[in-house]
Amino acid sequence: MRAMHEAGRSVPAEASVVGFDDVREADAFWPPLTTVHQDFGQVGRLCIEKLLLQIDSAVGPGTTIVPTHLVVRASTASPPS
């Protein structure tokens, strides 16, 4: 968003911006950043659980999906008509 601002472009009027991770500061940006939220505590716990399972039982790697949700703030808008 800073690069857009420095180029004289407007967020979200000319381009929507979406982040990922929903850092604490996301709502303090100007405009406040729309972002995807995920529970990093849950991600950490699941990583440790899977690592311990692999160490204890020689289980191979797998995929675990951690739920996410979109936090809509002011950095996104409908496309211009």
N, C-alpha and C positions, 0 to 999 in steps of 0.2 A: 504494500500500500504506500510505503514511503516512495518507492521508485515511481509509482503512478503519480503521486502528488508532485514530485520533483519534475516530472515530465509534463505537468500541467493538465493531467487527466483526472477525472472525477470518479471516485468510488462511492457509491455503486452506479452512478448515472451512466458511465461509459464502460465499466467493467465490474463484474461481481468478483469478490475475493472470498474464498473459503479456506480455513485452516484445518489442521487436524491435531488433536490432543487436548483442546480446550484448556490451555494453560490459564492460570489464575488471572493473568494480565489481559486476556483476550477481550474482556468487557471494558478495559480501560483504554484500548486503542481508539484512534479516531479515523473513521467511524468504528464503533465496536465490531469486533471480528466474528462473523458467523463461523462456526467450527463444528467438527465432529468430536463428540465426547466419548471417552472410554474410561473404565475404572482401572487405573494403573496399579492399585493395590491388588485387585483381582488378577491382573496380568502377572504380577510378581509371584503371588501365591501359586497360581497354576504352573508357572515355570518351575518353581522349586519342587512342587509335587511331581511333575513329569520327570524332572531330573532325578529325583530320589527313586521313582519307579524304574527308570532306566538303569540306575546303578544297582538296585536290589534284584531286579528280575531280568535284566538284559532285554527289556522291551524296546523295540525300535521306536524311532521318532514318529510322531503323529501330528494331527492338526486339531487344535482346539479353537473354537470361535468364542470370542468375548463380545458380548452385546455392546453395540454403540448406538448413539442417537444424535441427531442433528440439533444443534443449539443455534437457532436463527437469531441473528442480531442485525445491525444496520449496514454491514458490508456487502449485502446482496440485495438484488432487486429484480423484478421481471425485466426481460429484454425490452428495449425501446421498440415501439411499433414502426 
